């Protein structure tokens, strides 16, 4: 494997071979390595030609042999790392050891690591179905280590609920510690690293009559004058949600704000997939290529989110629903509430943009989630370049003209580590192009 | 006068008094000072009680006497500066000298400066009228020194035209050097520093069939990957404007962009008033409290711009019209073209926000024009705080809740010195409030 702590080896130990009926080694495997106490998921793809096997182990090119149920191969990366593997296949499960040399370690000390490998769960052969899922546990990391809450097929629909950012459910009962606890993770059978998970938000409805917010301004939004003005604010505010009228009002407004109301516009603040096990798992307030706490107020009904799959099954999480939110979530807490959620999941196999893409009914949306609005502006612009180039066959100079005439830049979220900004391109403009994707 | 090169004095020379019929000294005067070769406009307000006069000279508090047509007073600021003035009033015009001590100069050397003062032109007593104005000169500074192109009353309408950013008019003829040459300046009779100029954009129509743009990306929008992609772009592109259909198309698109079109959405890139004479006048590509090259794509028909008046007559300039522009003017040049323009001007006397405010049919808009999107985000947020506080009686905690539920943040312009960002608050939300302004 290339890079980091995760490069590769030469195995010494030869395991005793027990004679068994020959099993098929070719195909895809999910490898679980015990990496110094951290169970870590890799992928293994094998091709067999007689006794010869080729393929890759998490991207490292391998060659080896298979003899009965005994497997031996050497995988190499491009920076001097390698994995020398000896294993056996018994009853559809590979068990073995690898001698791993990490090409990035100065000493290149070989490490002996145990692993197992299993076939990835393939989607059941059946028509798409709708799952009624009642969550009982909630998670605060986009972690690959949490047990799947439910296995679903690509094409299936999940009907479930989320609790609010503070951990309170529709009945007002605390169900988790505060900090955007997420529903899930949902294991999408057949999803493998390199695929794209498609999440279509079909339904997002209020399921209680209150939301919680604060009356302050996110620190990133305060200039010196605002900071002085805002001293002593940042206190909790309860909002009343009128589900019949579809509006929200502060429960106890002062005289000046009496009568203020906004239409509700339900959205998911958080939606993401598990990161792979190499870095420590990000918390439910974080954002990145895995999605996460994006707090973009157009993440509502009718929006589709494309997420790069990093681990087998993708492990989809969502939560932190808001009844309404201005651009930027300037109050730090939007109108935080629990929600009735229905999403349809799908899979684009073997293709990944490596970053989050969003599609609303009217727009393609690229999101920048960097440390400043300026950096996120550049990141969103760059991300959309890749999208328009790949899907519409446009050259940079063409794309520049589309931006110059049709770009819409909005602030998504500001309270967290990232100062999010999105670039929206109207689909109506792209529909005029020869390379336009047909719906 | 407080601060800068512009503080104040004690006059020695006593001028010979010629006996004349006594004229009225009370009221407002426009003072033109010859400041080391730069003609500089100050304001003078006088109250008379017998032989005693009080008032202020450009903010410095004065006391003095009037005897026949002879005027003497001493004006003082709060940092040790002063103006000691001796002058005479003859036929409605004051001529005199001042000994100015600049409180910020270490030596406080007194400077002897000549000045004249005249009554500000008051609006003619007549119903509002519509002026047909054909521009013959164009200006590339928001300068107080350019001669007024036309005197208008508050309430009047000006129908005129602008040439494009490159200096080309509706007939394709060069009329000025490139760099956003502006039509104007229009002198609004009665406008004085401390007032607010109201500019209602009534009509903004294409008057030719082409626009010029470029196919690059503003430097501020390029991350490293984009910079590599964009190498060799930034070339001119001609756009065809179909005035009947109201659409714009690149004249010679490549295969991938064939058929691309956008609806035209005419806007004024530049709209501003003259700065006072103290700083050097900003160029027509600059922005600030005077307005300027804001390049905000909602500055179209139906939009009202509020500008703080800095000099007598305000001196309104506008130009740099775009047929269409995406958020941020990412190409550096939007669809630059000439335009048929009609604006109605009005005046709010004695009241100024000290910064630009914008009102569209649906939104109040505050604009930040600082050096980064992050700073402009804060500036726009801070500016809107002032607006909602003053006009709607809202406390910071109230305003925070409005932002949190209804703020819309958009990028305005990026190519210049400023990375502009606007904060839009829907009027529909404010209409719910007890303190709402009635239309």
Interface residues (C-beta under 8 A of the other chain):
Chain A: X213 X214 X215 X216 X217 X220 X221 X222 X223 X225 X226 X229 X230 X233 X235 X237 X248 X250 X253 X254 X255 X256 X257 X258 X259 X260 X261 X262 X324 X325 X326 X327 X328 X329 X330 X331 X333 X334 X335 X372 X373 X374 X375 X377 X378 X379 X381 X382 X385 X392 X393 X394 X395 X396 X397 X398 X400 X401 X402 X403 X404 X405 X406 X407 X408 X409 X410 X411 X414 X419 X421 X429 X432 X433 X434 X435
Chain B: X213 X214 X215 X216 X217 X220 X221 X222 X223 X225 X226 X229 X230 X233 X235 X237 X248 X250 X253 X254 X255 X256 X257 X258 X259 X260 X261 X262 X324 X325 X326 X327 X328 X329 X330 X331 X333 X334 X335 X372 X373 X374 X375 X377 X378 X379 X381 X382 X385 X392 X393 X394 X395 X396 X397 X398 X400 X401 X402 X403 X404 X405 X406 X407 X408 X409 X410 X411 X414 X419 X421 X429 X432 X433 X434 X435
